[in-house]
Amino acid sequence: MIDTQEAKKMGRAAYRRGLPCAPVLDKHFVQELSPLVGKNIKNSAAWAEGWTAANLEDEHGLQAESI
């Protein structure tokens, strides 16, 4: 199982690999999820946050921390 920081890094990596902003489509991320219902909400949100930050930096030249 991963923590939210690792999930965020995985979201950034997924963006760089050209995946859409959908955590469930990232096979690397899904393999790390807990099988327990409701235990993946924070990690899924962190993954999406990482993906969005990478997109903002790449597409718009913005630093996610400043938004």
PQR file with spaces between the fields and no chain letter, atoms N, CA, C, O and H, PARSE charges and radii, in Angstrom:
ATOM       1  N    MET     1       0.839   -1.182    0.000 -0.4000 1.5000
ATOM       2  CA   MET     1       0.000    0.000    0.000 -0.0000 2.0000
ATOM       3  C    MET     1       0.885    1.248    0.000  0.5500 1.7000
ATOM       4  O    MET     1       1.989    1.223    0.545 -0.5500 1.4000
ATOM       5  N    ILE     2       0.419    2.316   -0.595 -0.4000 1.5000
ATOM       6  CA   ILE     2       1.187    3.551   -0.731 -0.0000 2.0000
ATOM       7  C    ILE     2       0.592    4.656    0.129  0.5500 1.7000
ATOM       8  O    ILE     2      -0.544    4.551    0.592 -0.5500 1.4000
ATOM       9  H    ILE     2      -0.477    2.336   -1.038  0.4000 1.0000
ATOM      10  N    ASP     3       1.365    5.714    0.340 -0.4000 1.5000
ATOM      11  CA   ASP     3       0.841    6.885    1.042 -0.0000 2.0000
ATOM      12  C    ASP     3       0.477    7.958    0.023  0.5500 1.7000
ATOM      13  O    ASP     3       0.694    7.778   -1.175 -0.5500 1.4000
ATOM      14  H    ASP     3       2.288    5.800   -0.035  0.4000 1.0000
ATOM      15  N    THR     4      -0.070    9.061    0.490 -0.4000 1.5000
ATOM      16  CA   THR     4      -0.547   10.096   -0.428 -0.0000 2.0000
ATOM      17  C    THR     4       0.590   10.769   -1.197  0.5500 1.7000
ATOM      18  O    THR     4       0.400   11.175   -2.343 -0.5500 1.4000
ATOM      19  H    THR     4      -0.247    9.207    1.464  0.4000 1.0000
ATOM      20  N    GLN     5       1.757   10.892   -0.591 -0.4000 1.5000
ATOM      21  CA   GLN     5       2.894   11.496   -1.301 -0.0000 2.0000
ATOM      22  C    GLN     5       3.306   10.627   -2.487  0.5500 1.7000
ATOM      23  O    GLN     5       3.569   11.135   -3.577 -0.5500 1.4000
ATOM      24  H    GLN     5       1.912   10.562    0.341  0.4000 1.0000
ATOM      25  N    GLU     6       3.360    9.332   -2.267 -0.4000 1.5000
ATOM      26  CA   GLU     6       3.716    8.414   -3.351 -0.0000 2.0000
ATOM      27  C    GLU     6       2.623    8.417   -4.427  0.5500 1.7000
ATOM      28  O    GLU     6       2.923    8.343   -5.618 -0.5500 1.4000
ATOM      29  H    GLU     6       3.147    8.920   -1.382  0.4000 1.0000
ATOM      30  N    ALA     7       1.372    8.503   -4.008 -0.4000 1.5000
ATOM      31  CA   ALA     7       0.263    8.560   -4.971 -0.0000 2.0000
ATOM      32  C    ALA     7       0.376    9.819   -5.841  0.5500 1.7000
ATOM      33  O    ALA     7       0.124    9.777   -7.045 -0.5500 1.4000
ATOM      34  H    ALA     7       1.129    8.564   -3.040  0.4000 1.0000
ATOM      35  N    LYS     8       0.756   10.930   -5.218 -0.4000 1.5000
ATOM      36  CA   LYS     8       0.930   12.179   -5.963 -0.0000 2.0000
ATOM      37  C    LYS     8       2.048   12.041   -7.002  0.5500 1.7000
ATOM      38  O    LYS     8       1.913   12.504   -8.134 -0.5500 1.4000
ATOM      39  H    LYS     8       0.961   10.965   -4.240  0.4000 1.0000
ATOM      40  N    LYS     9       3.144   11.405   -6.607 -0.4000 1.5000
ATOM      41  CA   LYS     9       4.249   11.173   -7.541 -0.0000 2.0000
ATOM      42  C    LYS     9       3.799   10.280   -8.698  0.5500 1.7000
ATOM      43  O    LYS     9       4.192   10.488   -9.846 -0.5500 1.4000
ATOM      44  H    LYS     9       3.254   11.030   -5.687  0.4000 1.0000
ATOM      45  N    MET    10       2.978    9.293   -8.383 -0.4000 1.5000
ATOM      46  CA   MET    10       2.485    8.392   -9.423 -0.0000 2.0000
ATOM      47  C    MET    10       1.566    9.130  -10.396  0.5500 1.7000
ATOM      48  O    MET    10       1.558    8.828  -11.589 -0.5500 1.4000
ATOM      49  H    MET    10       2.658    9.123   -7.451  0.4000 1.0000
ATOM      50  N    GLY    11       0.799   10.087   -9.900 -0.4000 1.5000
ATOM      51  CA   GLY    11      -0.053   10.899  -10.766 -0.0000 2.0000
ATOM      52  C    GLY    11       0.770   11.751  -11.725  0.5500 1.7000
ATOM      53  O    GLY    11       0.431   11.879  -12.901 -0.5500 1.4000
ATOM      54  H    GLY    11       0.806   10.333   -8.931  0.4000 1.0000
ATOM      55  N    ARG    12       1.848   12.330  -11.217 -0.4000 1.5000
ATOM      56  CA   ARG    12       2.753   13.104  -12.075 -0.0000 2.0000
ATOM      57  C    ARG    12       3.366   12.216  -13.156  0.5500 1.7000
ATOM      58  O    ARG    12       3.448   12.601  -14.323 -0.5500 1.4000
ATOM      59  H    ARG    12       2.124   12.225  -10.262  0.4000 1.0000
ATOM      60  N    ALA    13       3.790   11.032  -12.750 -0.4000 1.5000
ATOM      61  CA   ALA    13       4.392   10.095  -13.704 -0.0000 2.0000
ATOM      62  C    ALA    13       3.375    9.664  -14.758  0.5500 1.7000
ATOM      63  O    ALA    13       3.718    9.509  -15.930 -0.5500 1.4000
ATOM      64  H    ALA    13       3.723   10.720  -11.802  0.4000 1.0000
ATOM      65  N    ALA    14       2.143    9.475  -14.347 -0.4000 1.5000
ATOM      66  CA   ALA    14       1.096    9.077  -15.298 -0.0000 2.0000
ATOM      67  C    ALA    14       0.870   10.174  -16.334  0.5500 1.7000
ATOM      68  O    ALA    14       0.668    9.889  -17.514 -0.5500 1.4000
ATOM      69  H    ALA    14       1.864    9.601  -13.395  0.4000 1.0000
ATOM      70  N    TYR    15       0.903   11.422  -15.890 -0.4000 1.5000
ATOM      71  CA   TYR    15       0.762   12.535  -16.844 -0.0000 2.0000
ATOM      72  C    TYR    15       1.890   12.482  -17.868  0.5500 1.7000
ATOM      73  O    TYR    15       1.654   12.629  -19.067 -0.5500 1.4000
ATOM      74  H    TYR    15       1.066   11.653  -14.931  0.4000 1.0000
ATOM      75  N    ARG    16       3.094   12.275  -17.399 -0.4000 1.5000
ATOM      76  CA   ARG    16       4.254   12.221  -18.297 -0.0000 2.0000
ATOM      77  C    ARG    16       4.179   11.045  -19.269  0.5500 1.7000
ATOM      78  O    ARG    16       4.730   11.106  -20.368 -0.5500 1.4000
ATOM      79  H    ARG    16       3.285   12.156  -16.425  0.4000 1.0000
ATOM      80  N    ARG    17       3.492    9.970  -18.858 -0.4000 1.5000
ATOM      81  CA   ARG    17       3.315    8.827  -19.749 -0.0000 2.0000
ATOM      82  C    ARG    17       2.150    9.022  -20.715  0.5500 1.7000
ATOM      83  O    ARG    17       1.901    8.167  -21.564 -0.5500 1.4000
ATOM      84  H    ARG    17       3.044    9.921  -17.965  0.4000 1.0000
ATOM      85  N    GLY    18       1.437   10.134  -20.592 -0.4000 1.5000
ATOM      86  CA   GLY    18       0.350   10.428  -21.523 -0.0000 2.0000
ATOM      87  C    GLY    18      -1.002    9.872  -21.128  0.5500 1.7000
ATOM      88  O    GLY    18      -1.921    9.840  -21.946 -0.5500 1.4000
ATOM      89  H    GLY    18       1.639   10.828  -19.902  0.4000 1.0000
ATOM      90  N    LEU    19      -1.140    9.433  -19.884 -0.4000 1.5000
ATOM      91  CA   LEU    19      -2.426    8.906  -19.444 -0.0000 2.0000
ATOM      92  C    LEU    19      -3.397   10.040  -19.152  0.5500 1.7000
ATOM      93  O    LEU    19      -2.970   11.138  -18.796 -0.5500 1.4000
ATOM      94  H    LEU    19      -0.393    9.459  -19.219  0.4000 1.0000
ATOM      95  N    PRO    20      -4.709    9.791  -19.298 -0.5600 1.5000
ATOM      96  CA   PRO    20      -5.697   10.807  -18.929  0.2800 2.0000
ATOM      97  C    PRO    20      -5.778   10.924  -17.402  0.5500 1.7000
ATOM      98  O    PRO    20      -5.251   10.078  -16.680 -0.5500 1.4000
ATOM      99  N    CYS    21      -6.427   11.958  -16.931 -0.4000 1.5000
ATOM     100  CA   CYS    21      -6.564   12.186  -15.488 -0.0000 2.0000
ATOM     101  C    CYS    21      -7.651   11.267  -14.927  0.5500 1.7000
ATOM     102  O    CYS    21      -8.748   11.710  -14.586 -0.5500 1.4000
ATOM     103  H    CYS    21      -6.855   12.646  -17.518  0.4000 1.0000
ATOM     104  N    ALA    22      -7.323    9.998  -14.842 -0.4000 1.5000
ATOM     105  CA   ALA    22      -8.239    8.978  -14.329 -0.0000 2.0000
ATOM     106  C    ALA    22      -7.397    7.917  -13.612  0.5500 1.7000
ATOM     107  O    ALA    22      -6.839    7.031  -14.259 -0.5500 1.4000
ATOM     108  H    ALA    22      -6.432    9.639  -15.119  0.4000 1.0000
ATOM     109  N    PRO    23      -7.303    8.001  -12.293 -0.5600 1.5000
ATOM     110  CA   PRO    23      -6.440    7.085  -11.554  0.2800 2.0000
ATOM     111  C    PRO    23      -6.686    5.609  -11.869  0.5500 1.7000
ATOM     112  O    PRO    23      -5.745    4.816  -11.898 -0.5500 1.4000
ATOM     113  N    VAL    24      -7.911    5.249  -12.099 -0.4000 1.5000
ATOM     114  CA   VAL    24      -8.234    3.840  -12.333 -0.0000 2.0000
ATOM     115  C    VAL    24      -7.634    3.308  -13.637  0.5500 1.7000
ATOM     116  O    VAL    24      -7.533    2.094  -13.815 -0.5500 1.4000
ATOM     117  H    VAL    24      -8.676    5.894  -12.076  0.4000 1.0000
ATOM     118  N    LEU    25      -7.239    4.188  -14.538 -0.4000 1.5000
ATOM     119  CA   LEU    25      -6.627    3.765  -15.795 -0.0000 2.0000
ATOM     120  C    LEU    25      -5.113    3.584  -15.696  0.5500 1.7000
ATOM     121  O    LEU    25      -4.472    3.131  -16.645 -0.5500 1.4000
ATOM     122  H    LEU    25      -7.321    5.174  -14.394  0.4000 1.0000
ATOM     123  N    ASP    26      -4.550    3.939  -14.546 -0.4000 1.5000
ATOM     124  CA   ASP    26      -3.104    3.800  -14.325 -0.0000 2.0000
ATOM     125  C    ASP    26      -2.842    2.445  -13.658  0.5500 1.7000
ATOM     126  O    ASP    26      -3.043    2.290  -12.454 -0.5500 1.4000
ATOM     127  H    ASP    26      -5.070    4.307  -13.775  0.4000 1.0000
ATOM     128  N    LYS    27      -2.398    1.479  -14.444 -0.4000 1.5000
ATOM     129  CA   LYS    27      -2.211    0.124  -13.908 -0.0000 2.0000
ATOM     130  C    LYS    27      -1.168    0.077  -12.796  0.5500 1.7000
ATOM     131  O    LYS    27      -1.275   -0.746  -11.887 -0.5500 1.4000
ATOM     132  H    LYS    27      -2.235    1.606  -15.423  0.4000 1.0000
ATOM     133  N    HIS    28      -0.167    0.945  -12.855 -0.4000 1.5000
ATOM     134  CA   HIS    28       0.849    0.984  -11.803 -0.0000 2.0000
ATOM     135  C    HIS    28       0.230    1.435  -10.474  0.5500 1.7000
ATOM     136  O    HIS    28       0.544    0.891   -9.415 -0.5500 1.4000
ATOM     137  H    HIS    28      -0.081    1.614  -13.593  0.4000 1.0000
ATOM     138  N    PHE    29      -0.649    2.428  -10.547 -0.4000 1.5000
ATOM     139  CA   PHE    29      -1.320    2.941   -9.355 -0.0000 2.0000
ATOM     140  C    PHE    29      -2.310    1.910   -8.811  0.5500 1.7000
ATOM     141  O    PHE    29      -2.339    1.651   -7.608 -0.5500 1.4000
ATOM     142  H    PHE    29      -0.905    2.870  -11.407  0.4000 1.0000
ATOM     143  N    VAL    30      -3.104    1.334   -9.676 -0.4000 1.5000
ATOM     144  CA   VAL    30      -4.130    0.377   -9.252 -0.0000 2.0000
ATOM     145  C    VAL    30      -3.507   -0.824   -8.537  0.5500 1.7000
ATOM     146  O    VAL    30      -4.095   -1.358   -7.597 -0.5500 1.4000
ATOM     147  H    VAL    30      -3.081    1.544  -10.653  0.4000 1.0000
ATOM     148  N    GLN    31      -2.339   -1.244   -8.971 -0.4000 1.5000
ATOM     149  CA   GLN    31      -1.669   -2.374   -8.331 -0.0000 2.0000
ATOM     150  C    GLN    31      -1.303   -2.088   -6.874  0.5500 1.7000
ATOM     151  O    GLN    31      -1.160   -3.012   -6.073 -0.5500 1.4000
ATOM     152  H    GLN    31      -1.861   -0.810   -9.735  0.4000 1.0000
ATOM     153  N    GLU    32      -1.153   -0.817   -6.536 -0.4000 1.5000
ATOM     154  CA   GLU    32      -0.748   -0.426   -5.186 -0.0000 2.0000
ATOM     155  C    GLU    32      -1.924   -0.153   -4.246  0.5500 1.7000
ATOM     156  O    GLU    32      -1.717    0.108   -3.061 -0.5500 1.4000
ATOM     157  H    GLU    32      -1.268   -0.066   -7.186  0.4000 1.0000
ATOM     158  N    LEU    33      -3.139   -0.211   -4.757 -0.4000 1.5000
ATOM     159  CA   LEU    33      -4.304    0.139   -3.949 -0.0000 2.0000
ATOM     160  C    LEU    33      -4.670   -0.957   -2.955  0.5500 1.7000
ATOM     161  O    LEU    33      -4.375   -2.135   -3.156 -0.5500 1.4000
ATOM     162  H    LEU    33      -3.307   -0.424   -5.719  0.4000 1.0000
ATOM     163  N    SER    34      -5.310   -0.540   -1.899 -0.4000 1.5000
ATOM     164  CA   SER    34      -5.817   -1.468   -0.901 -0.0000 2.0000
ATOM     165  C    SER    34      -7.064   -2.159   -1.448  0.5500 1.7000
ATOM     166  O    SER    34      -7.855   -1.530   -2.152 -0.5500 1.4000
ATOM     167  H    SER    34      -5.550    0.417   -1.736  0.4000 1.0000
ATOM     168  N    PRO    35      -7.250   -3.433   -1.138 -0.5600 1.5000
ATOM     169  CA   PRO    35      -8.454   -4.120   -1.590  0.2800 2.0000
ATOM     170  C    PRO    35      -9.687   -3.762   -0.758  0.5500 1.7000
ATOM     171  O    PRO    35     -10.800   -4.157   -1.107 -0.5500 1.4000
ATOM     172  N    LEU    36      -9.505   -3.025    0.329 -0.4000 1.5000
ATOM     173  CA   LEU    36     -10.622   -2.680    1.203 -0.0000 2.0000
ATOM     174  C    LEU    36     -11.405   -1.483    0.661  0.5500 1.7000
ATOM     175  O    LEU    36     -10.822   -0.479    0.253 -0.5500 1.4000
ATOM     176  H    LEU    36      -8.602   -2.704    0.612  0.4000 1.0000
ATOM     177  N    VAL    37     -12.700   -1.601    0.664 -0.4000 1.5000
ATOM     178  CA   VAL    37     -13.580   -0.540    0.173 -0.0000 2.0000
ATOM     179  C    VAL    37     -13.389    0.726    1.013  0.5500 1.7000
ATOM     180  O    VAL    37     -13.373    0.664    2.242 -0.5500 1.4000
ATOM     181  H    VAL    37     -13.175   -2.417    0.996  0.4000 1.0000
ATOM     182  N    GLY    38     -13.247    1.862    0.350 -0.4000 1.5000
ATOM     183  CA   GLY    38     -13.125    3.149    1.020 -0.0000 2.0000
ATOM     184  C    GLY    38     -11.722    3.525    1.463  0.5500 1.7000
ATOM     185  O    GLY    38     -11.519    4.632    1.962 -0.5500 1.4000
ATOM     186  H    GLY    38     -13.260    1.913   -0.649  0.4000 1.0000
ATOM     187  N    LYS    39     -10.756    2.647    1.298 -0.4000 1.5000
ATOM     188  CA   LYS    39      -9.396    2.923    1.758 -0.0000 2.0000
ATOM     189  C    LYS    39      -8.545    3.660    0.724  0.5500 1.7000
ATOM     190  O    LYS    39      -7.403    4.018    1.015 -0.5500 1.4000
ATOM     191  H    LYS    39     -10.921    1.748    0.893  0.4000 1.0000
ATOM     192  N    ASN    40      -9.071    3.889   -0.461 -0.4000 1.5000
ATOM     193  CA   ASN    40      -8.272    4.462   -1.542 -0.0000 2.0000
ATOM     194  C    ASN    40      -8.671    5.885   -1.928  0.5500 1.7000
ATOM     195  O    ASN    40      -8.122    6.448   -2.876 -0.5500 1.4000
ATOM     196  H    ASN    40      -9.998    3.599   -0.697  0.4000 1.0000
ATOM     197  N    ILE    41      -9.602    6.454   -1.214 -0.4000 1.5000
ATOM     198  CA   ILE    41     -10.124    7.772   -1.587 -0.0000 2.0000
ATOM     199  C    ILE    41      -9.031    8.838   -1.516  0.5500 1.7000
ATOM     200  O    ILE    41      -8.865    9.614   -2.457 -0.5500 1.4000
ATOM     201  H    ILE    41     -10.048    5.997   -0.444  0.4000 1.0000
ATOM     202  N    LYS    42      -8.293    8.883   -0.423 -0.4000 1.5000
ATOM     203  CA   LYS    42      -7.244    9.903   -0.272 -0.0000 2.0000
ATOM     204  C    LYS    42      -6.133    9.710   -1.303  0.5500 1.7000
ATOM     205  O    LYS    42      -5.634   10.680   -1.874 -0.5500 1.4000
ATOM     206  H    LYS    42      -8.428    8.252    0.342  0.4000 1.0000
ATOM     207  N    ASN    43      -5.750    8.465   -1.536 -0.4000 1.5000
ATOM     208  CA   ASN    43      -4.699    8.211   -2.523 -0.0000 2.0000
ATOM     209  C    ASN    43      -5.155    8.549   -3.936  0.5500 1.7000
ATOM     210  O    ASN    43      -4.367    9.061   -4.730 -0.5500 1.4000
ATOM     211  H    ASN    43      -6.155    7.677   -1.072  0.4000 1.0000
ATOM     212  N    SER    44      -6.401    8.273   -4.259 -0.4000 1.5000
ATOM     213  CA   SER    44      -6.916    8.611   -5.586 -0.0000 2.0000
ATOM     214  C    SER    44      -6.945   10.132   -5.777  0.5500 1.7000
ATOM     215  O    SER    44      -6.610   10.635   -6.850 -0.5500 1.4000
ATOM     216  H    SER    44      -7.042    7.857   -3.613  0.4000 1.0000
ATOM     217  N    ALA    45      -7.344   10.851   -4.736 -0.4000 1.5000
ATOM     218  CA   ALA    45      -7.349   12.313   -4.797 -0.0000 2.0000
ATOM     219  C    ALA    45      -5.924   12.849   -4.937  0.5500 1.7000
ATOM     220  O    ALA    45      -5.686   13.789   -5.695 -0.5500 1.4000
ATOM     221  H    ALA    45      -7.616   10.443   -3.865  0.4000 1.0000
ATOM     222  N    ALA    46      -4.983   12.257   -4.214 -0.4000 1.5000
ATOM     223  CA   ALA    46      -3.582   12.686   -4.302 -0.0000 2.0000
ATOM     224  C    ALA    46      -3.022   12.400   -5.692  0.5500 1.7000
ATOM     225  O    ALA    46      -2.280   13.219   -6.234 -0.5500 1.4000
ATOM     226  H    ALA    46      -5.176   11.493   -3.598  0.4000 1.0000
ATOM     227  N    TRP    47      -3.360   11.262   -6.274 -0.4000 1.5000
ATOM     228  CA   TRP    47      -2.930   10.922   -7.633 -0.0000 2.0000
ATOM     229  C    TRP    47      -3.422   12.002   -8.600  0.5500 1.7000
ATOM     230  O    TRP    47      -2.653   12.505   -9.419 -0.5500 1.4000
ATOM     231  H    TRP    47      -3.963   10.597   -5.834  0.4000 1.0000
ATOM     232  N    ALA    48      -4.702   12.351   -8.502 -0.4000 1.5000
ATOM     233  CA   ALA    48      -5.281   13.370   -9.385 -0.0000 2.0000
ATOM     234  C    ALA    48      -4.623   14.736   -9.152  0.5500 1.7000
ATOM     235  O    ALA    48      -4.431   15.500  -10.098 -0.5500 1.4000
ATOM     236  H    ALA    48      -5.327   11.942   -7.837  0.4000 1.0000
ATOM     237  N    GLU    49      -4.287   15.037   -7.922 -0.4000 1.5000
ATOM     238  CA   GLU    49      -3.592   16.290   -7.609 -0.0000 2.0000
ATOM     239  C    GLU    49      -2.221   16.328   -8.277  0.5500 1.7000
ATOM     240  O    GLU    49      -1.825   17.349   -8.839 -0.5500 1.4000
ATOM     241  H    GLU    49      -4.444   14.417   -7.154  0.4000 1.0000
ATOM     242  N    GLY    50      -1.501   15.214   -8.214 -0.4000 1.5000
ATOM     243  CA   GLY    50      -0.192   15.131   -8.871 -0.0000 2.0000
ATOM     244  C    GLY    50      -0.306   15.260  -10.378  0.5500 1.7000
ATOM     245  O    GLY    50       0.485   15.959  -11.009 -0.5500 1.4000
ATOM     246  H    GLY    50      -1.822   14.384   -7.758  0.4000 1.0000
ATOM     247  N    TRP    51      -1.295   14.583  -10.956 -0.4000 1.5000
ATOM     248  CA   TRP    51      -1.507   14.649  -12.410 -0.0000 2.0000
ATOM     249  C    TRP    51      -1.818   16.089  -12.822  0.5500 1.7000
ATOM     250  O    TRP    51      -1.264   16.595  -13.798 -0.5500 1.4000
ATOM     251  H    TRP    51      -1.938   14.015  -10.443  0.4000 1.0000
ATOM     252  N    THR    52      -2.707   16.742  -12.072 -0.4000 1.5000
ATOM     253  CA   THR    52      -3.105   18.116  -12.387 -0.0000 2.0000
ATOM     254  C    THR    52      -1.942   19.080  -12.242  0.5500 1.7000
ATOM     255  O    THR    52      -1.780   19.980  -13.066 -0.5500 1.4000
ATOM     256  H    THR    52      -3.157   16.330  -11.279  0.4000 1.0000
ATOM     257  N    ALA    53      -1.136   18.908  -11.214 -0.4000 1.5000
ATOM     258  CA   ALA    53       0.034   19.771  -11.014 -0.0000 2.0000
ATOM     259  C    ALA    53       0.995   19.647  -12.188  0.5500 1.7000
ATOM     260  O    ALA    53       1.498   20.651  -12.693 -0.5500 1.4000
ATOM     261  H    ALA    53      -1.269   18.176  -10.544  0.4000 1.0000
ATOM     262  N    ALA    54       1.250   18.420  -12.622 -0.4000 1.5000
ATOM     263  CA   ALA    54       2.150   18.218  -13.763 -0.0000 2.0000
ATOM     264  C    ALA    54       1.581   18.844  -15.029  0.5500 1.7000
ATOM     265  O    ALA    54       2.323   19.414  -15.829 -0.5500 1.4000
ATOM     266  H    ALA    54       0.842   17.605  -12.212  0.4000 1.0000
ATOM     267  N    ASN    55       0.273   18.742  -15.214 -0.4000 1.5000
ATOM     268  CA   ASN    55      -0.376   19.341  -16.374 -0.0000 2.0000
ATOM     269  C    ASN    55      -0.263   20.862  -16.347  0.5500 1.7000
ATOM     270  O    ASN    55       0.055   21.478  -17.364 -0.5500 1.4000
ATOM     271  H    ASN    55      -0.330   18.279  -14.564  0.4000 1.0000
ATOM     272  N    LEU    56      -0.519   21.462  -15.205 -0.4000 1.5000
ATOM     273  CA   LEU    56      -0.426   22.928  -15.090 -0.0000 2.0000
ATOM     274  C    LEU    56       0.991   23.415  -15.362  0.5500 1.7000
ATOM     275  O    LEU    56       1.191   24.437  -16.018 -0.5500 1.4000
ATOM     276  H    LEU    56      -0.778   20.962  -14.379  0.4000 1.0000
ATOM     277  N    GLU    57       1.959   22.686  -14.859 -0.4000 1.5000
ATOM     278  CA   GLU    57       3.351   23.076  -15.082 -0.0000 2.0000
ATOM     279  C    GLU    57       3.735   22.928  -16.551  0.5500 1.7000
ATOM     280  O    GLU    57       4.417   23.787  -17.109 -0.5500 1.4000
ATOM     281  H    GLU    57       1.797   21.856  -14.326  0.4000 1.0000
ATOM     282  N    ASP    58       3.302   21.852  -17.163 -0.4000 1.5000
ATOM     283  CA   ASP    58       3.673   21.557  -18.545 -0.0000 2.0000
ATOM     284  C    ASP    58       2.907   22.419  -19.553  0.5500 1.7000
ATOM     285  O    ASP    58       3.506   23.024  -20.442 -0.5500 1.4000
ATOM     286  H    ASP    58       2.749   21.153  -16.709  0.4000 1.0000
ATOM     287  N    GLU    59       1.605   22.469  -19.411 -0.4000 1.5000
ATOM     288  CA   GLU    59       0.759   23.148  -20.396 -0.0000 2.0000
ATOM     289  C    GLU    59       0.696   24.659  -20.217  0.5500 1.7000
ATOM     290  O    GLU    59       0.517   25.391  -21.190 -0.5500 1.4000
ATOM     291  H    GLU    59       1.118   21.977  -18.689  0.4000 1.0000
ATOM     292  N    HIS    60       0.839   25.126  -18.993 -0.4000 1.5000
ATOM     293  CA   HIS    60       0.617   26.547  -18.718 -0.0000 2.0000
ATOM     294  C    HIS    60       1.786   27.244  -18.047  0.5500 1.7000
ATOM     295  O    HIS    60       1.731   28.446  -17.786 -0.5500 1.4000
ATOM     296  H    HIS    60       0.985   24.531  -18.202  0.4000 1.0000
ATOM     297  N    GLY    61       2.843   26.495  -17.766 -0.4000 1.5000
ATOM     298  CA   GLY    61       4.017   27.098  -17.138 -0.0000 2.0000
ATOM     299  C    GLY    61       3.786   27.554  -15.729  0.5500 1.7000
ATOM     300  O    GLY    61       4.541   28.385  -15.225 -0.5500 1.4000
ATOM     301  H    GLY    61       2.888   25.518  -17.977  0.4000 1.0000
ATOM     302  N    LEU    62       2.766   27.040  -15.067 -0.4000 1.5000
ATOM     303  CA   LEU    62       2.449   27.437  -13.702 -0.0000 2.0000
ATOM     304  C    LEU    62       3.051   26.462  -12.705  0.5500 1.7000
ATOM     305  O    LEU    62       3.206   25.277  -13.000 -0.5500 1.4000
ATOM     306  H    LEU    62       2.152   26.365  -15.477  0.4000 1.0000
ATOM     307  N    GLN    63       3.383   26.953  -11.547 -0.4000 1.5000
ATOM     308  CA   GLN    63       3.821   26.091  -10.462 -0.0000 2.0000
ATOM     309  C    GLN    63       2.596   25.804   -9.609  0.5500 1.7000
ATOM     310  O    GLN    63       1.951   26.729   -9.115 -0.5500 1.4000
ATOM     311  H    GLN    63       3.257   27.916  -11.307  0.4000 1.0000
ATOM     312  N    ALA    64       2.275   24.539   -9.434 -0.4000 1.5000
ATOM     313  CA   ALA    64       1.064   24.144   -8.712 -0.0000 2.0000
ATOM     314  C    ALA    64       1.028   24.709   -7.295  0.5500 1.7000
ATOM     315  O    ALA    64      -0.050   25.012   -6.784 -0.5500 1.4000
ATOM     316  H    ALA    64       2.799   23.788   -9.834  0.4000 1.0000
ATOM     317  N    GLU    65       2.175   24.854   -6.657 -0.4000 1.5000
ATOM     318  CA   GLU    65       2.212   25.367   -5.301 -0.0000 2.0000
ATOM     319  C    GLU    65       1.730   26.809   -5.219  0.5500 1.7000
ATOM     320  O    GLU    65       1.293   27.247   -4.155 -0.5500 1.4000
ATOM     321  H    GLU    65       3.051   24.608   -7.072  0.4000 1.0000
ATOM     322  N    SER    66       1.797   27.551   -6.310 -0.4000 1.5000
ATOM     323  CA   SER    66       1.404   28.960   -6.296 -0.0000 2.0000
ATOM     324  C    SER    66      -0.074   29.154   -6.626  0.5500 1.7000
ATOM     325  O    SER    66      -0.564   30.283   -6.631 -0.5500 1.4000
ATOM     326  H    SER    66       2.152   27.195   -7.174  0.4000 1.0000
ATOM     327  N    ILE    67      -0.768   28.086   -6.894 -0.4000 1.5000
ATOM     328  CA   ILE    67      -2.189   28.207   -7.281 -0.0000 2.0000
ATOM     329  C    ILE    67      -3.066   27.924   -6.098  0.5500 1.7000
ATOM     330  O    ILE    67      -4.290   27.973   -6.211 -0.5500 1.4000
ATOM     331  H    ILE    67      -0.370   27.169   -6.890  0.4000 1.0000
